Amino acid sequence: MADTLRNIGEQMANVMFNLAQRPGEPLTGDVVATMDSLRKQWDAALASRPAEVDDQQPAPATTCTHSLTITRIGEGGAWCCHCGAKAFEVEFRECRGCEFYRRLSGLSMCKRYTMAVSPTMHATYRVSDGTCFVPAIGGGLTVGAQ
């Protein structure tokens, strides 16, 4: 299964690489057909995954060292394509309720990671690292004009 996904993914990456070499060129019918065929192969490969991979409990995050992940429709996070362990989780709380959330002169940012965020953003984090969310006392801090 993982080899099939890897093979299709490599083909998709090759098509995308080739397209990136020709910015501004319109897509030809052949390229569109190739992309659609690869998308269908990818969907079919995902649909044919054994049920036990989907239903098994995730392995401890420290045992998974793979880097290829997939998402599942209707579920937050991403799972390892190789062993089925959940690799990434989506924080259910909004960034604006975190201790590290700051609003500075109209810009929302995460003080911990020094990155722009939106107040209603739900951070994605590696399961092995745990969530970065620390509940703020009284909500996030606002500094300057809003």
C-alpha positions as CSV (number, residue, x, y, z in Angstrom):
1,M,0.0,0.0,0.0
2,A,2.7,2.5,1.0
3,D,4.7,1.7,-2.1
4,T,1.6,2.3,-4.3
5,L,0.9,5.7,-2.7
6,R,4.6,6.6,-2.9
7,N,4.7,5.7,-6.6
8,I,1.6,7.8,-7.4
9,G,2.9,10.6,-5.2
10,E,6.2,10.6,-7.1
11,Q,4.4,10.8,-10.4
12,M,2.3,13.7,-9.1
13,A,5.4,15.5,-7.9
14,N,7.1,15.0,-11.3
15,V,4.1,16.5,-13.1
16,M,4.0,19.5,-10.6
17,F,7.8,20.0,-11.0
18,N,7.5,20.1,-14.8
19,L,4.6,22.6,-14.6
20,A,6.6,24.8,-12.3
21,Q,9.3,25.1,-14.9
22,R,6.8,26.8,-17.3
23,P,5.0,29.6,-15.4
24,G,2.3,31.3,-17.3
25,E,1.8,28.5,-19.9
26,P,-1.8,27.2,-20.2
27,L,-2.4,23.6,-19.2
28,T,-2.8,21.3,-22.3
29,G,-5.4,18.7,-22.5
30,D,-2.8,16.0,-22.1
31,V,-1.5,17.5,-18.9
32,V,-5.0,17.9,-17.5
33,A,-5.8,14.2,-18.4
34,T,-2.5,13.1,-16.7
35,M,-3.3,15.1,-13.6
36,D,-6.9,13.7,-13.5
37,S,-5.6,10.1,-14.0
38,L,-3.1,10.5,-11.1
39,R,-5.8,12.0,-8.9
40,K,-8.1,9.0,-9.6
41,Q,-5.3,6.5,-9.0
42,W,-4.5,8.3,-5.6
43,D,-8.2,8.2,-4.6
44,A,-8.5,4.5,-5.6
45,A,-5.3,3.6,-3.6
46,L,-6.6,5.4,-0.5
47,A,-10.0,3.7,-0.9
48,S,-8.4,0.3,-1.1
49,R,-6.5,0.6,2.2
50,P,-7.1,-2.3,4.5
51,A,-9.8,-1.5,7.2
52,E,-7.5,-2.7,10.0
53,V,-5.1,0.2,9.2
54,D,-7.9,2.7,9.6
55,D,-9.3,1.1,12.7
56,Q,-6.2,0.4,14.6
57,Q,-5.1,2.5,17.6
58,P,-2.3,4.8,16.7
59,A,1.1,3.5,17.6
60,P,3.0,5.6,20.1
61,A,4.3,8.7,18.3
62,T,7.9,7.9,19.3
63,T,7.9,4.7,17.2
64,C,6.9,6.5,13.9
65,T,9.7,8.1,12.1
66,H,8.1,8.3,8.7
67,S,7.4,11.6,7.0
68,L,4.6,10.9,4.5
69,T,1.2,11.7,5.9
70,I,-2.4,11.7,4.7
71,T,-5.5,13.4,5.9
72,R,-9.0,11.8,6.2
73,I,-12.2,13.4,5.1
74,G,-14.1,14.8,8.0
75,E,-11.3,14.3,10.6
76,G,-8.7,16.8,11.8
77,G,-5.0,15.9,11.7
78,A,-2.9,13.6,9.5
79,W,-1.9,10.0,9.7
80,C,1.3,8.2,8.7
81,C,1.0,6.5,5.3
82,H,3.3,3.7,6.4
83,C,2.2,2.6,9.8
84,G,-1.2,4.4,10.3
85,A,-0.1,6.2,13.4
86,K,-1.6,9.7,13.9
87,A,1.2,12.1,13.3
88,F,-0.5,15.5,13.4
89,E,-3.4,16.8,15.4
90,V,-5.5,20.0,15.1
91,E,-5.9,22.0,18.3
92,F,-9.7,22.3,19.1
93,R,-9.2,25.7,20.9
94,E,-8.8,28.9,19.0
95,C,-5.4,30.7,19.1
96,R,-7.0,33.8,20.7
97,G,-7.5,31.9,23.9
98,C,-3.8,31.0,24.2
99,E,-1.3,32.6,26.5
100,F,1.1,33.2,23.6
101,Y,-1.6,35.0,21.4
102,R,-0.9,38.7,21.0
103,R,-2.7,41.4,19.0
104,L,-0.2,44.2,18.1
105,S,-1.6,47.2,16.2
106,G,-4.0,45.2,14.1
107,L,-1.7,42.2,13.6
108,S,-2.4,38.9,15.4
109,M,0.6,36.8,16.2
110,C,1.9,33.9,18.2
111,K,4.6,35.0,20.6
112,R,5.9,31.5,21.1
113,Y,6.6,30.9,17.4
114,T,6.8,34.5,16.3
115,M,4.4,34.0,13.5
116,A,1.2,35.6,12.2
117,V,-2.0,33.9,13.2
118,S,-5.7,34.7,13.0
119,P,-7.7,34.9,16.2
120,T,-9.9,32.0,15.2
121,M,-7.0,29.8,13.9
122,H,-6.7,26.2,15.2
123,A,-3.0,25.3,15.3
124,T,-1.8,22.0,13.9
125,Y,0.9,20.3,15.9
126,R,3.0,17.1,15.8
127,V,1.4,14.6,18.2
128,S,4.8,13.5,19.5
129,D,5.5,17.2,20.6
130,G,2.1,17.8,22.1
131,T,0.0,20.9,21.7
132,C,1.5,24.4,21.9
133,F,-1.7,25.8,23.4
134,V,-1.4,27.2,27.0
135,P,-4.8,28.6,28.2
136,A,-4.6,32.3,28.9
137,I,-6.0,33.8,32.0
138,G,-8.7,36.1,30.7
139,G,-7.9,35.5,27.0
140,G,-5.1,36.8,24.9
141,L,-3.4,40.1,25.4
142,T,-4.0,43.1,23.2
143,V,-1.3,45.7,22.9
144,G,-1.8,48.9,20.9
145,A,-4.7,49.8,18.6
146,Q,-7.0,47.1,17.2
